[in-house]
Amino acid sequence: MRRLLLALALLAGGASAADAPATLPALKIDPARVTVAGLSSGAYMATQAQVAYPDVFHGAALVAGGPYGCAQGKLDVALGSCMKGTPAPDVAALAAQARARAAKGEIGPLAKLASAKIYALHGAQDALVAPVVGHASAGFYDALKKADPSLAGMSVVDDGDRAFAHNLPIAAKGDDCGKSVSPFLGHCGFDAAGEIFAKLYGKPSHAASTARGEVRAFDQDAYKAEGKDAFLASTGYVYLPPDCLAGKPCGVMVALHGCKQNADLVGKAFVEDAGLNRWADVYDVAVLYPQTRAVFAPLNPQACWDWWGYSGENYDTRAGVQLRWLVDALRGLGLPAVK
C-alpha cells in the first residue's frame, strides 16, 4: 500500500523516483586537498569555514568579501564597516579576537593555518563591498602571521587591482564586467576560476577545456546537524570530474554563491557557468555547490550565507549551524570524520 501511495503521489506531481535528489556519493577524498571558495556573502562564509575548521579547509579563495569576525553578530556593523568600509575593519583587533576564540575552542587551532593558501580577489570597481574591505580580507590573515611567527609559511595573496565590479569574473568578454547584475558572473575576459585553482592547488598540468564530468543534485536536508534547520534549500549540487567518478583520489572545493545567486534565483548559472567545473577536471577536484534559501524569519530575503548572525549567535564558530552542515556534507562526500 505504501508503494502504491508513493507512486500515486509521484504521478500527481509529474515527477519520478529518479527526479528525487539523492545523497552525496562517497568519493576517495584526499583530506589535504579540501578548500573553500566564495563570492560576497559566500566569501565571508568561506573565511568563517576556514578559520573555524582550519584542520579541514587548507585553502580559501575570497572574492569580494571581508575579514573573519567582521560583523560581530551585528547587522548594522555588517552593512557599515564590513561593506562600506566606514570605518575600515580593524584587522589587528579581529585577529586578536580570533586567537582568543581559538584558545577557548570556539574555532579550530590556528596553528593549522601554517601551510594554508589564501587568495583574496576583489574588484577595484566594486561599489557594494568597498575595496578597503576586500583588502582587509587578506589583511586579517597577514595580522595572524604577524602575531605568530609559526604561521610564516601561510601564503596570502591580495589581488585587488583588477577592474571589475561586484561579481565573479569569467573568461568570456561582454558588457557587464563593470556592473553588478544577476547572475553576478562578469564577462571580464579574466578567468577567475582558473586563478582560484592555481592559487589554491598550484600551477595546472594542462589547460582546461569543456567540463566532462557530471553535475548531480543532492538532498541537503540529509546533512542537517542534529536535524537543525540551517536555512538552506532542500536541493544542492555537486560537480564530479571523470577521475573522481572512476574512484581515483580526489580533492574537494566547496563553492559558496553570493546573495541573490542561489539556484532559486539564478538557476544553475553559478553551478555551471562560473568556470570552476572545467578546472576541477584538470585538478581532480569535486566541487560542492551548497544552496541557501531566502527566509523572512529570521530576516534573510536575499538568500545570503550567514555572516552576521541570523542563524544564531555562534554562526561563525564550530557550533554554527551552517558550518556544521558544511562539515557533515563533506563527510557524506567521503571526508574522514572531523572532531
Secondary structure, DSSP 8 states (H G I E B T S, - for coil): -HHHHHHHHHHHTT--GGGS-B------EEEEEEEEEEETHHHHHHHHHHHH-TTT--EEEEES---TTTTTT-HHHHHIIIII-SS---HHHHHHHHHHHHHHTSS--GGGGGG-EEEEE--TT-SSS-HHHHHHHHHHHHHHHHH-GGGTT-EEEEE--S---SSEEESSB-S-TTS--TT-EEEBS--HHHHHHHHHH-S-SS---S--SEEEEEEGGGG-GGG---SB-SEEEEEE-HHHHTT--EEEEEEE--TT-SHHHHTTHHHHHSSHHHHHHHHTEEEEE--B--EETTEETT----SSSTT-TTTTSTT-HHHHHHHHHHHHHT-----
